[in-house]
């Protein structure tokens, strides 16, 4: 049986240094931890007229707010 991926698991992965790709509002993002309570969110792929910023710095509170809407979560393997 596959367990549901919870925010606590996601947060622990970020704390362990993983870079994580995800989809949010038809855009592809990469998120990773910079410092304590500081996460960088990079826009990787978006529609032509996308109002979202290319780079953003989020606090843990903001990451927790958007987590329920993240889709297709994948780890960056570094093999590309």
C-alpha positions, 0 to 999 in steps of 0.5 A, a space after each residue: 500500500 502506498 502512503 500519501 505524501 504528506 507535507 512533513 515528508 516534503 519538508 523533511 526532503 527539502 531539509 535533507 537537500 533535495 531539489 524538487 520539481 512540481 506543477 502548480 497552476 499549469 507551470 513547472 517549478 523547482 524548489 529547494 532550501 537555501 537557509 533556515 526558513 528560506 526556500 527558492 522557487 524557480 519557474 522552469 516552464 510556463 505558458 507564453 503569457 504567465 504572470 508568475 515571477 521567474 524566481 521567488 524566495 518563500 518562507 516555510 509558511 508560504 510553502 505549506 500554503 501551496 503544498 496542497 495544490 502541487 501536482 506531479 512532484 518529482 525529485 531532481 536526480 541530477 542525471 541530465 
